[in-house]
Amino acid sequence: MASNVSSPPTTAPLALRPVEAAKAIGIGQRKLWDLLSPRGPIPTVRVGTCVLIPVDGLRTWLAANTAKETA
């Protein structure tokens, strides 16, 4: 008997944990921590003890640095 219940649509995450962000951009976690705010240019959000990196902030930083490298 087939079920008419469909699974909820999957959505892209709005933020990544540092391990996920480092893997996504292909750098080590230690280098990523150097780039995270308040010391570095990549914005972060703290939720309790959890550090999250907004995907839009990460993309903006990548685009800005890519433009500098290719110019």
C-alpha positions as CSV (number, residue, x, y, z in Angstrom):
1,M,0.0,0.0,0.0
2,A,1.5,3.3,-1.1
3,S,1.7,6.2,1.3
4,N,0.4,9.6,0.3
5,V,2.6,11.3,3.0
6,S,5.5,13.1,1.3
7,S,8.7,14.1,3.1
8,P,9.2,17.8,3.8
9,P,11.2,19.6,1.1
10,T,14.9,19.9,1.9
11,T,16.3,23.4,2.2
12,A,19.8,24.7,2.1
13,P,21.1,25.6,5.6
14,L,21.2,29.3,6.5
15,A,24.3,28.9,8.6
16,L,27.1,26.3,9.0
17,R,29.1,25.2,12.0
18,P,32.9,25.8,11.7
19,V,33.7,22.2,10.8
20,E,31.1,22.3,7.9
21,A,32.2,25.8,6.7
22,A,35.9,24.8,6.6
23,K,35.1,21.7,4.6
24,A,32.8,23.7,2.3
25,I,35.5,26.1,1.3
26,G,38.3,23.7,1.4
27,I,40.5,25.0,4.2
28,G,41.5,23.8,7.6
29,Q,39.5,24.5,10.7
30,R,42.5,26.4,12.3
31,K,42.7,28.8,9.3
32,L,39.0,29.3,9.3
33,W,39.1,30.3,13.0
34,D,41.7,33.0,12.1
35,L,39.2,34.4,9.5
36,L,36.1,34.5,11.7
37,S,35.0,37.6,13.5
38,P,35.8,39.4,15.7
39,R,39.4,38.9,14.6
40,G,38.7,38.3,10.9
41,P,36.4,39.4,8.2
42,I,33.9,36.4,8.1
43,P,30.9,37.2,10.3
44,T,29.7,34.8,12.9
45,V,26.6,34.3,15.1
46,R,26.8,32.9,18.6
47,V,23.8,30.9,19.9
48,G,24.8,30.0,23.4
49,T,28.2,28.3,23.1
50,C,27.5,27.3,19.4
51,V,29.3,29.4,16.7
52,L,27.5,29.6,13.4
53,I,28.7,31.1,10.1
54,P,25.9,32.5,8.0
55,V,26.2,31.1,4.5
56,D,25.5,34.5,2.9
57,G,28.4,36.1,4.9
58,L,30.7,33.3,3.8
59,R,29.6,33.7,0.1
60,T,30.1,37.5,0.3
61,W,33.6,37.0,1.8
62,L,34.5,34.5,-0.9
63,A,33.2,36.7,-3.7
64,A,35.0,39.8,-2.4
65,N,38.3,37.8,-2.1
66,T,37.9,36.1,-5.5
67,A,37.4,39.6,-7.1
68,K,40.6,40.8,-5.5
69,E,42.6,37.7,-6.7
70,T,41.4,38.0,-10.3
71,A,41.8,41.7,-10.6
